[in-house]
Amino acid sequence: MNNKKISCLLAGLIFSFSGIISAQSSPDDALLSITRAELRDHIYFLASDYMAGRTAPSAEYEIAARYVAAQFASAGAVPLLKDEAGELTYFQEVPFIKTTYGTDIKWTMKKADETREFLNNEDFKVLFSRAPKNEKLELVFVGYGIEEPDYGWDDFKGLDVKGKMLIVLTGAPMKKGKPILPEEIHEKYAGPAYWSKFWKLSRKGPKGIIMVDANKPGQISWDDLESIISTEIYTYQGPGSERSSRPRPSFYAVRSEVVDALFEGQPFSPASIAEKGLRSYSCFQLEGISIETFFEVIEEKAVSSKNIVGIVPGTDPDLSNEYITVGAHLDHVAPVDGQVRNGADDNASGSSGVIEVAEAMAMNPGRRPVVFIAFTAEEMGLLGSKYFLNSGTLDKEMIKFNLNLDMIGRSSEDNAETRAHYLVTHKKYLNQLSSFVGEINRNSINCPLLYNNDEDSPGGSDHQTFIKEGIPAFFFFSGVHEDLHKPGDDPDKIDYSKAESISRLAYLITDTLANMDEIPTFLEE
């Protein structure tokens, strides 16, 4: 939908809902409409076991999407979009390709005079794989995968690793039982730091990464590792998909027999480290050998998942093309071993907060229109928000602010006594936003807040999609707690008083932004 059509639509909506606007409630009534009882009702529904974690796309997520749309309609946030038949709708379809995989997963090792097969779960385990492909790969041994040239250690010097299968050792180098690198550098790589190494190596563009146990204390044993590959993998197909679907390498663990077979005849083998230490240690591309990966593909087909979008039109025609957006991701993660991970805090709480803020804004509309969005596929890489911003639904230059609610119902262990909540944004907005929000908070809710920037905060959320487009944004965040992405994130553990306070504060911030003569950039002066 182009911007001219949206302007005409909003003009019609303002006229159509002028009766509601003229009879609007007081700001106090709007604020008090946000209650812990209503938040509890929303959260208990969205985080029910029957919703199976609301993973996107899924039938359970579809139910959650329809619930949010019904709540928007009840609240008075009207649909902004049109479907293929030209009818108004709350639903924005986000396109994916669904690939269904079978259980036949194997490698074929090829040397000049030898071909040998290795089988999943018997010889290797798949620790991570997103939309894997069948391909023939060269192998590069990158040692401990450490790139610290300032400290005299660089495992990547002179190596071309892009598009290849990397073999990396766990841990960090030792000599006579003592770390070779300075302690603070050693600690970055030591221990079972499989995933931190994986993400760092991923940025170098390999197609696969093989983890080899360097026989250091504290490493996880073969039996404790689980081979994981989803039988159904979804690949984003919308605007920006060339960036969003940038392939991540598959990540593997292997038995020692596989290491012996791969390094036979090579100038150095990591299997010798336990006996000989780092004598002859070197990093190199393995010669005369390749690995062909095979993942059985059963079916590929186009599917979609929904963003849910509603709008409370503004009252000032001169500001009808300036938008405030308030969002939260609705999706969570799939069950594991039959255990549902309900995501009550992450993020039934934030989605419920958006519903409540929409109701309050509809009771007392501001001068600017406010767009409310429940995003799909945040857990898959912020894909719903990327689709929304790149779909042309709104002119990105006219989105003046984004407020994101992602976990508003718990406290981290560090803040258990104070019940303080995080406000997280980019460092370029941090000082100005903390002053702006701090003043609103002090004069109203007086909720204990901790201001943080994304660089010091774990994970990410949909506000980052807006920030990348130059739109000031932040998110409210509980902080990391023991039940994050686990079966224990249930509705009975939500601090409903806190969720009410954060939702009310979110409303007051939204109301202030919607009524300002001019919205600041919030950039550092």
NORHUFEN-V962833 format. One record per helix or strand of 3 or more residues. SS is the DSSP state (helix for helix, strand for strand). FROM is the first residue (numbers start at 1). TO is the last residue. If there is no record, write none. Layout:
SS_FROM_TO + SS_FROM_TO
//
This chain:
helix_3_16 + helix_18_22 + helix_27_32 + helix_36_46 + helix_49_51 + helix_59_75 + strand_91_111 + strand_114_120 + strand_124_128 + strand_136_141 + helix_149_151 + strand_165_169 + helix_183_189 + helix_194_202 + strand_208_212 + helix_222_224 + strand_232_236 + helix_241_244 + strand_250_254 + helix_256_263 + helix_270_276 + strand_284_312 + helix_317_319 + strand_323_329 + helix_344_363 + strand_369_375 + helix_383_390 + helix_396_398 + strand_399_405 + helix_413_415 + strand_421_425 + helix_427_442 + strand_449_453 + helix_454_456 + helix_463_468 + strand_473_477 + helix_491_493 + helix_496_515
//
